[in-house]
Amino acid sequence: MSKVIVFGATSGVATGLIRELTKRGITSVPVSRSGSGGAQRIDALDAAAVETFFNTHRDATALVSLIGGKPFQKEKLTPPDLVGNRHLIEACERHGIRRFVLVSTIGAGDSRTAAPWLARLVLGKFMALKTEAEALLRESTLEWTIVRPGHLKNGAATGNGMLLEDSTVSGAIAREDVGALVADVLSRPETIGKIYACIEPRK
């Protein structure tokens, strides 16, 4: 795996992921709606822009989607959780990029009741969109993995994050630890077709 596209590269998750990929000698192509932090500026909601981007990155071997809406942003932007991911999934299928890792959330899909009630109240709309995006990916022809982090914490990686095939667990995890675990997922073929909760062990 020599070139990984990272959509939604605006947070500590992307920082941790790109750092780990670099350590492993893997090229990353960070992309975001804002283009901040040196990322290429592409809006996943713009199907034409996504297609143009993919035409210039035909040599990519995998894509990681970190895209998602924010509940308290001042700008009333359309959440990219469903439509943006649909564009990315379809583009990967058209251009032969087989590997796709979707970073979703605990509370999506069959993990809905695992999310704390307050998270379901505030983020319910986004959880529903991510549920639909997960379904699209699972029905695709791609070699997919879904990673569902719990509550995301700022700060440096702890190295304590873990992946669990359990839709009933919840917890918190540092953003950079999520990124490191996603890098691990990309290097492990046995994770294809799997859905993981992503949390730190409780103390």
N, C-alpha and C positions, 0 to 999 in steps of 0.2 A: 504494500500500500504506500504509494509515493506522493499523492496529492489529495488533500482533504479540503473540501469547501465547507466553510463554517458560516451559516446564515444566522443573523441575530447576534453578531459578535460585538456586544456592547457591555457585557457584564463580567463579573468575576468568574462565571462559569467558562466563558470564552477564554479568559486569561489563563485559567488552570489547564484547559484543554490544549490551547496553542503551545503553552510551555512544555507540556508533556510530549506533544507531537514533535516539537523541535528537538527535544532530548533524544527522540527515537529516529531522528533523521528524516522525518516526514514533513513535506512542505504543506503549509496551510494557506488557505485563501480566505481571509476574514471579510465578511460582507454584512452591511447593516443598512437600515432605512436612512439613518442620519449620516452615515459615512464618517463618523467620529473615530478618533483613535487610530487613524490609518487604514480603516476598513474601506473597501470599495462601496460606493453608495448605490445600492439597488433596493428598491421597494418590492418585496415579495408579492405584494398585491397587484403589481403592474406586470401582467403576463407577458407583454411585449418586451419589457426591460429584462425580465427573467430569461426569456428565450435568447435575446441578444447576448446576455452574459454567458449562458451555457454554450453558445456557439464559439465563444473564445476560450472555453475551458473544457474542451472535449477530452483532454488527457486526465481529467480528474478521476479518481478511483472510488471516492466515497463522499457523502454529504452528511453533515450534522446540522439539524435544524434546532436552533434555540429561540426561534421567533415566538413572540407572544405579546398580547396587549397588557397594558398597565391600568389598574382600576382608578388611580387618582391623578392621572396626568391632566394638565390644564387644557391641552389641545384635544379636541374631540376627533381623534383619529380612529379609523376603522380597525378593529382588532384583526391581526393577521393570522390568528391561531388556526382557523379553518381554511379560508380562501388562500392565504399565503402558502400554507403547507400543501394544499391541493396543487397549486402551481409548481411547487418544488418537486413533488412526487411525480407529476406528469412529465415535467422536464427531464427528470432523471430517467424515467422509462423511455422517453424519446431518444435520449442521447447516450443510452447504454451505461449510465453510472449505476451500478447494481446495488451498492451498499448504502443504506440510509439509516441513520440513527436519529430518532425523534426524542427530544427531551421534552417531556410532558409534565405532569404533576400528580402527586398523590391527591386523589379526589376525582380524577378522570376515570372513565370506564368503570370496571368492576371494583375500583378502589374508592368509590364515592363516599361510602360510610366510614372509611378510615380517616378521612380528613376531619379536623376539628370543626365543630358547628360554626364557629365564627369565620373560619376560612371558607366554608361552604356558603355562608351568607354574603361575604364580601366578594368572593371570587367565583361564585356559582356560574355566572355567565361564561367566564373563561374556561372553567372546568367542562362545561357543556360543549363548547367549541373544540376543546382539546380532545374530548371523547369522540367527536365526529372525525377529527383529523386522525386519531389513532385507528379508527375503523377504516378510513380510506387507505391508510398505509398497510394495514393487515390484509386488505383485499387486493393490494397491488401485486405486481410481479417482482418486486424488489426483494433483496435480502435485508430484512429490516430487524431492528431492535428498538424497543421503546423503554426509555429510562424515566421513571417518575420520582423526582426528588420530593422530599418533604419541605418543611419551612426552610427557606434559604437564608443563611447567615452571612454577613460580611466578615472580612478578616482573612488572615492567612489560612492556608490549608493545614489541617491537623493530621492528615494521613489516616484518620480513623473511619472514613466513610466506607460503606459496604453496600453491595447489591443483593437484594433478596427477592426470590420468586414467591412473594407473599403479598396479596392484595389487601390484607387486613391490617398491616402495620402502618404506623405513622411516626413522625419524629422530625428532627431538624438536621441540617448538614451545611457545612461551609460551601459557598459557591465554588471556590477553587477545587475543593474535593470532588464535587460533581464533575468538573471538567476533567480531572485526572482519571476518574472512573470511566468516563465516556471514552477517553483514549484507550483504556484497557479493553473496553468492549470492542472497539474497532480492531484490536489485534487478536481477538479470540473468536474464531469461527463458530464455536459452540454456542455463542450468544445469539446467533441468527434465529429469528422467529420467537424470541423470548421477550417477556415484559418484566422489568425489575423495579421494585421500590428502591429508593436510594436515600439512605439515612445514616446517621451516626448511632452507634450502640448507646442505649440509655445508661447513665452512670448510677 
